[in-house]
Amino acid sequence: MPQHARLRSVKSCAQRLGARAAVVVALAVAGCATVTPAAGPFAWEARLRGDAIVLFGEVHDNEVQHRLRLEVLRRAFAAGWRPAIVMEQFDREHQADIERARRERPRDAGYLIEQAAPGQAQARSAWNWAYYRPYVDLALEYDVPLLAGNLSRADAQRIVAQGYAAVFDASARESLGLGRESAELQAAQATEIDNGHCHAIPAAQLPAMARAQLARDAVMADILRARAARGVVLLAGDGHVRRDRGVPRWLEAPMLARTFAIGLLERGEAAPPRAAFDTVVTTVAAPREDPCTAFRSRGRP
């Protein structure tokens, strides 16, 4: 889901970075190291091979992060990795459109986006396709599966209003595990939504909105499960790739053993729990206005 107000933050050991310096800081379990993309690959890139399940986060509007992540994936593909690519930016009901577009114009990323993200190619889109098209190009260049990973906004709204049964039948709910999530996980998602929306959402609405986010993670996990045998990479917001409350919470233990979660975060933010990611890369923050301004200007919804 696009993060209209992303207040989550991660403290880094970064030095002051210029927007064009493209300097990043890797915060791995072993400690902090400052590198530039030109300095060579990260040590953890060796994990991107074979049947690995890689969850690669992002701050949606951070151009530096998109550029860095693409460079990492290009190195992995050049070394022979051929995972399926799952993208949050495509809604799951448009998978057939992705396949049709690939048959009709096999190397045309722009055409695929037009067909599989109708209406989103315009400037009004929540997604900046200039950032995401290179990943589509990568999938087409190497002829790997490209999978729509997101629950649509319409389905999410139905879940908020009526619950899981408004979108998923009993069999699907059982298969996805929806309705069996812990109270702790529900509370964590509700707190995340409250923080991310600048405390402008009435408290009574938070549990219902949390259900929609839980359903998104469960759907993404199910798509990964179906492609896990030959390797898969999920490109999604940092909240989705967190081990402590995101997609990994919906994966079984054998899959978790092969899962590698990478947080792409911004300089100057508060440190996440160690359990959130397997490794973190911190970049310069994207220039943006205070995301809470719009919420405050129109008051509590």
C-alpha positions in Angstrom: 0.0 0.0 0.0 1.4 3.5 -0.8 2.7 5.1 2.3 1.0 8.5 2.3 2.4 9.3 5.7 5.5 7.3 6.5 6.6 8.2 10.0 8.4 4.9 10.8 12.1 5.5 11.1 15.4 3.9 11.6 18.4 5.3 13.3 21.6 4.9 11.3 25.3 5.3 11.7 25.4 7.4 8.5 27.4 10.4 8.1 25.8 13.4 6.4 24.9 12.4 2.9 24.4 14.6 -0.2 21.5 13.8 -2.4 23.7 13.1 -5.4 26.5 11.3 -3.4 24.5 8.1 -3.6 26.4 7.0 -0.4 24.6 4.3 1.6 25.2 2.7 5.0 24.7 -1.0 5.6 23.6 -1.9 9.1 24.1 -5.6 9.3 24.2 -7.9 12.3 28.0 -7.6 12.2 27.9 -3.8 12.5 28.0 -0.7 10.3 29.9 -0.1 7.1 29.8 2.8 4.8 30.0 2.1 1.1 29.1 3.6 -2.3 27.5 1.6 -5.1 30.7 2.0 -7.1 32.6 0.3 -4.2 31.2 -3.1 -5.1 28.5 -5.4 -3.8 27.3 -5.8 -0.3 28.5 -8.9 1.5 24.9 -10.1 1.9 24.3 -10.2 -1.9 25.6 -13.8 -1.8 22.3 -14.7 -0.3 20.5 -13.7 -3.6 20.8 -17.0 -5.4 19.1 -20.3 -6.0 15.8 -20.8 -4.2 16.2 -17.9 -1.8 13.1 -16.0 -0.8 14.2 -12.3 -0.7 12.0 -9.6 0.6 13.4 -6.3 -0.6 11.9 -3.2 1.1 11.7 0.4 0.1 10.5 3.9 1.0 8.2 4.3 -2.0 9.3 7.8 -3.0 13.0 7.5 -2.4 14.8 7.6 -5.8 18.2 6.7 -4.3 16.8 3.5 -2.8 15.2 2.5 -6.1 18.5 3.0 -7.9 20.5 1.1 -5.3 18.0 -1.8 -5.2 18.0 -2.1 -9.0 21.8 -2.2 -9.1 21.8 -5.0 -6.5 19.3 -7.0 -8.5 21.1 -6.5 -11.8 24.2 -7.9 -10.2 22.4 -10.9 -8.9 20.8 -11.5 -12.3 24.1 -11.1 -14.1 25.5 -13.7 -11.8 22.8 -16.2 -12.9 20.0 -15.8 -10.4 16.5 -16.1 -12.0 13.9 -15.6 -9.3 10.3 -14.7 -10.0 9.7 -11.0 -9.2 6.6 -10.1 -7.1 5.7 -6.4 -7.1 3.4 -4.6 -4.7 2.6 -2.1 -7.4 0.4 -4.5 -9.4 -3.0 -5.6 -8.0 -3.5 -9.4 -8.0 -6.6 -9.3 -10.3 -4.4 -7.9 -13.1 -2.1 -11.0 -13.3 -3.9 -12.1 -16.5 -3.2 -8.7 -18.0 0.5 -9.0 -17.2 0.6 -12.4 -19.0 -1.4 -11.1 -22.0 0.8 -8.0 -22.3 3.9 -10.2 -22.3 2.4 -12.4 -25.1 1.4 -9.4 -27.2 4.6 -7.3 -26.7 7.2 -9.4 -25.0 9.8 -6.6 -24.3 7.5 -3.6 -23.9 7.5 -2.6 -20.3 5.4 0.5 -20.9 2.7 -1.5 -22.6 2.6 -4.0 -19.7 2.2 -1.2 -17.2 -0.6 0.3 -19.2 -2.4 -3.0 -19.4 -1.8 -4.2 -15.8 -2.0 -0.9 -13.9 -4.9 0.8 -15.8 -5.1 4.5 -15.1 -2.0 4.4 -12.9 0.5 5.5 -15.6 -0.8 9.0 -15.2 0.8 11.6 -12.9 -2.1 11.1 -10.4 -1.0 7.6 -9.6 0.1 6.8 -6.1 3.0 5.0 -7.7 5.8 6.8 -9.5 6.3 4.5 -12.5 9.5 6.1 -13.4 10.9 4.3 -10.3 9.2 0.9 -11.0 9.4 0.5 -14.7 13.1 -0.6 -14.5 12.0 -3.7 -12.5 9.5 -4.5 -15.2 12.3 -4.1 -17.8 14.5 -6.4 -15.7 11.8 -9.2 -15.6 11.2 -8.9 -19.4 14.9 -8.8 -20.2 15.6 -12.0 -18.4 12.2 -13.6 -19.1 11.4 -14.4 -15.5 7.9 -14.5 -14.0 6.5 -11.1 -13.0 3.7 -11.4 -10.5 1.1 -8.9 -9.2 1.4 -9.0 -5.4 -1.1 -6.5 -4.0 -4.6 -6.6 -2.7 -6.5 -3.9 -4.6 -7.7 -0.8 -2.9 -11.3 -1.8 -3.6 -10.8 -5.2 -1.9 -9.1 -3.5 1.0 -12.0 -1.1 1.4 -14.4 -4.0 1.4 -12.4 -5.7 4.2 -12.4 -2.5 6.2 -16.1 -2.2 5.9 -17.3 -5.8 6.1 -14.4 -8.0 7.2 -12.4 -10.8 5.5 -15.6 -12.6 4.3 -16.4 -9.7 1.9 -13.4 -10.7 -0.2 -12.4 -14.2 0.6 -14.6 -17.3 0.9 -14.2 -19.7 3.8 -11.8 -21.9 1.9 -9.6 -19.0 0.9 -9.6 -17.6 4.5 -8.5 -21.0 5.8 -5.8 -21.3 3.2 -4.4 -17.8 3.8 -4.7 -18.1 7.6 -6.9 -15.0 7.9 -8.8 -14.9 11.2 -6.2 -16.9 13.0 -3.7 -14.0 13.5 -2.6 -13.2 17.0 -4.0 -10.3 19.0 -0.3 -9.1 19.3 0.0 -8.9 15.5 -3.4 -7.2 15.1 -2.3 -4.6 17.7 1.1 -4.0 16.0 -0.6 -3.3 12.7 -3.2 -1.0 14.2 -0.4 0.9 15.9 1.5 1.1 12.7 -1.5 2.5 10.9 -2.1 5.0 13.7 1.5 6.3 13.5 1.6 6.3 9.8 -1.5 8.4 9.5 -0.3 11.0 12.1 -2.9 9.8 14.7 -5.6 11.3 12.5 -7.7 8.1 12.2 -10.4 7.5 14.9 -9.3 4.7 17.2 -12.4 2.8 16.5 -11.5 2.4 12.9 -8.0 1.1 13.4 -8.8 -2.6 14.0 -10.7 -2.7 10.7 -7.9 -1.0 8.8 -5.4 -3.3 10.4 -7.4 -6.3 8.9 -6.9 -4.9 5.4 -3.1 -4.6 6.0 -3.0 -8.1 7.4 -4.8 -9.4 4.4 -2.3 -7.7 2.1 0.6 -9.5 3.9 -1.2 -12.8 3.8 -1.9 -12.5 0.0 1.7 -11.6 -0.7 2.9 -14.5 1.4 0.6 -16.9 -0.5 2.1 -15.6 -3.9 5.6 -16.2 -2.5 4.6 -19.7 -1.4 3.5 -20.6 -4.8 6.8 -19.5 -6.4 9.2 -20.4 -3.6 10.7 -23.6 -5.2 12.8 -21.7 -7.7 13.5 -18.5 -5.9 11.5 -15.3 -5.6 12.0 -11.7 -4.7 9.3 -9.4 -3.3 9.5 -5.7 -4.0 7.4 -3.9 -1.4 7.3 -1.2 1.2 9.4 -1.8 4.3 6.4 -2.5 6.5 5.5 -5.5 4.3 8.9 -7.1 4.4 9.4 -6.8 8.2 9.9 -10.2 9.8 8.2 -9.2 13.1 4.9 -8.1 11.6 4.9 -8.3 7.8 4.8 -11.0 5.2 7.1 -13.3 7.0 4.6 -13.7 9.8 2.4 -15.6 7.3 5.1 -18.0 6.1 5.8 -21.5 7.4 9.1 -22.3 9.2 10.8 -24.1 6.3 10.2 -21.1 4.1 11.3 -18.7 6.8 14.7 -20.5 6.9 15.2 -19.5 3.3 13.8 -15.9 3.7 16.1 -12.9 3.7 14.5 -9.6 4.6 16.2 -6.3 3.5 15.0 -3.0 4.9 15.8 0.1 2.8 15.4 2.9 5.3 16.3 6.6 5.5 19.0 8.4 7.5 18.1 10.0 10.8 15.2 7.6 11.7 14.8 5.6 14.9 16.3 2.1 15.0 13.9 -0.8 14.3 13.9 -3.9 16.5 16.7 -6.3 15.6 14.1 -8.8 14.7 12.5 -6.6 12.0 15.1 -7.2 9.2 18.0 -9.5 8.4 19.9 -6.5 7.2 19.3 -2.8 6.7 20.6 -0.3 4.1 20.2 3.3 5.1 20.2 6.1 2.5 19.7 9.8 2.3 16.1 10.8 2.9 14.0 11.8 -0.1 13.0 15.5 -0.1 9.3 15.7 0.9 6.9 17.9 2.8 5.8 17.0 6.2 3.3 14.1 5.5 1.2 15.1 8.5 0.4 18.5 7.2 -2.5 17.3 4.9 -4.0 15.3 7.8 -3.9 18.1 10.2 -5.3 20.6 7.7 -8.5 18.6 7.2 -8.8 17.4 10.8 -9.7 13.9 11.9 -11.6 12.0 9.2 
